[in-house]
Amino acid sequence: MIRAGTLFILGAGASAEVGLPLGKRLIDKIANDLNFYFDAGHLNSGDGSFYQILRNQFKDNHAINEHVAVAARLPNGLTFANSIDQYLDTHTGDEKLKLCGKAAIANEILKAESDSPLTDNRSAGDPDLEQVRESWYQSFAELLFEGSVAMNLILSSITSLLFVSTMIAA
């Protein structure tokens, strides 16, 4: 039975079964997102939502253009990397590159989460958990609730549930 104050730490792979990208798939998505191409001042390729994040974060055009240029370096740099985390670790002195890389990871994960079966995308108000019944989530839930008198007891015993990736390390 789960004791009070229990902390679960789940690695990035824990989210793979619900469609969140890992490894090379994450690299490919980020590389596509950051493949910025402008024609006559209009964004023709690259992720418009990520570009808007940069515009919102950096108000003056010089800072925006500087970060767009840094972000646009990532696709070529990621070509031979095993992971984006590894690539960012090799560029520890380039704070702008690390910032853009971490922001790109967060952007891609947020997009994937919004399409995940664990996200409430239905008008009924609850996630469609039937899609994850055959995954590790089912076994984990059974373990959590095994021998418990009430769900509230279990839920009050869980201090935190974290999805951890090496990208968190500064």
N, C-alpha and C positions, 0 to 999 in steps of 0.2 A: 504494500500500500504506500502511496505517496505521503511523505511527511510534510509538515508545515515548513515553509521557507524553501521549497524545492526550486532549483533553477535548472532549466533545460537549455542546452546550447546545441543548436543544430547547424551543421555546415551548409555551404551553398548547394551541395548536391541534394539536400533534402527537398528542394523546391523543383527539381527537374521533372518529377512526375506530374506536376501541374503546369508544365510548359514554360517555366522560366529558363532562359538561355544560360548555358554554361560553356566554358572553354572556347573552342573554335567557333561555335555558333554565336556566342556573345561577341567575340572579336569581329566576325563577319557583319553582324548587325550594327555594331558601333562603327566599323569602317564605312559601311553604307551610309549611316546617319551623318558622318562627318566628311563625306565626300562632297564638300561644298563647291558649287559652280555658280557663278553669277554672270548674267548677261544683261547688259544695260541697266545694272543696279538691281535686277530682280533675281531672286534665288531660283535657279533651274534644277539643281540637284542638291541632295543633302536633306537632313531632317529640319523642316521648318520650325517644329516645336523646340528643338534644341537651339536653333538660331535665335528664336524668341527668348529663350532662357538667358542667352548671352546678352541680348539687347536689354532685357529687364535688369540684369545684374550690373551691367556696365553702361552708364548713361551716356557718356561721351563717345562720339564716333571713333576716335583714335583707340580707346580701350576696347571697344567692340571689335574693330578690325584687327587689332593685335591678337585678341583671344580667338577670333575666327581663324586667323592664320596659324596660330599654335594648334588649335583643334584639327585643322586640315592636315597637319603633319602626322597625326596619329594613324590614319589608314595605311600609309606606306610603312611606317614604323612597326605596325602590328603584323605585317605580312608574315614574318618568320618567328613571331613570339609564340610561346606555348600558352601564355595567358596574358590578359591585359594587366593583371596585377604584377606579373613578372616584368613586363615592359615598363610599367610605371616605376617599379623598384630600381630599374637600371638608370632612371633619370631623376634621381633623388634631388639633384640641385636645380631642376627646372620646375619651379613652383607653379608656373602658369600651365605647363603641360600636365602636371599632376592634377591640378584643379580641373582642367578640361576633361581629362581622362576619368576622374572620379565622377564628375557631373554626367559624363556620357554613360557610365555604368548605371548610375542612379536613374537617369532618364530611360534607359532601355529596360531596366528592371520594373520601373513603374508602368511602362507601356505593357510589358508582359503580364504583370500582376492584374492590370485592368481587364485582360482577356482570360485570366485564369478561372478555372471552375470554382475556386475558393472565394471569388469576388462576387458580390451581389450585383448581377447584371440583369436580374429579372424584376419585373414589376411587383412580384409577390413580397419582396423584401428580404429574402434569405438566399444565401448561395445554394447552388445546385450540388449538394454533396454526393449525389448518386454517381457522379463522374469520377470520384476519388475512392469509391468503396473498395476497389481492388488494389489500391496502392498501400504503401507503408503507413499512410495516415490512419487507415482502418485499424491495423494492429496496434498502433500507438494509442489511439483512442480507447481500444479495448483494455490495454495495459493501464491507462489512466483511471478508467472507471471500474476496473476489476476489484471486487471486494468492498466497494464504496457503498455507503448507505444512501447518499444523495449527491447529485452533481454539484451542488453548491459547496459541499465540503471539499471536493477535489479542486474546484475552481478557486476557492479561497486559499488553498494550500500552495498554488502555483504562484511563485513570486514573479517570474519573468519567463518569457519564451522568446529567445533571440535567434535570428538567422545571421550567422557570422560568416564573413568573408575576409580574406587578407587585405582587401581594399580599405578596411577600416583603419588599419595601422597608418599613422601619419608619417 
